Amino acid sequence: MPPTMPEGEYAPVPRQGWWSRNWKWAVPLGCLGMLGSCFCFAAIAVGWGYSSFKDMGAYTDAIAEAQEDPHVRQALGGTFTPGFPSNTQVSTRNGRTHAEFTVPLDGPKADGSLHAVADKDGETWTFRTLYVQVEDGQRIDLLDTGEPSPEAPGEPPEPEEVPHELEPDDTEPPEPPARKKPGHDTDIEL
């Protein structure tokens, strides 16, 4: 005779599976793990983008120009620390690269921000805009060569020559046409 299983009150309770016993801590832990992996992926992407941007020639050239400028050093109080770039836009079309960015500058005396717009055609970057805006409102143009302008500072600028067609006439302007009086339908005056 084969062995029989007890029935009724004495029957053993079937054992629950792993998920049934552990779902209360596995669900929150799994959600936190997925959230953490997304955060890590985003941090890696931002870090890679930041490091590749800092290696870009426009960024390094702009920072070097700002560090070498005596007006910037004086306004910020000596050496400064560049911060995390913001408002960055870099695009490449037909072998030509265009970059626009703003870098906060933290100096011992004051803070400021470096603004740059540059184009790269070939191997060299050409800046169209490069200036430092100090927090007190002062703007230091880093593209200013410092060469004196063609006019001397005390002399008024020479008047530009006006083409003959645009020269003002010495004659009086024509009179405007006469207005019609209300109630009169004809233009003939007697």
Secondary structure as GFF3:
##gff-version 3
##sequence-region A 1 190
A	DSSP	three_ten_helix	8	10	.	.	.	ID=ss1
A	DSSP	alpha_helix	18	54	.	.	.	ID=ss2
A	DSSP	alpha_helix	57	68	.	.	.	ID=ss3
A	DSSP	alpha_helix	70	76	.	.	.	ID=ss4
A	DSSP	beta_strand	81	82	.	.	.	ID=ss5
A	DSSP	beta_strand	86	93	.	.	.	ID=ss6
A	DSSP	beta_strand	96	106	.	.	.	ID=ss7
A	DSSP	beta_strand	111	121	.	.	.	ID=ss8
A	DSSP	beta_strand	124	134	.	.	.	ID=ss9
A	DSSP	beta_strand	139	141	.	.	.	ID=ss10
A	DSSP	three_ten_helix	164	166	.	.	.	ID=ss11
###
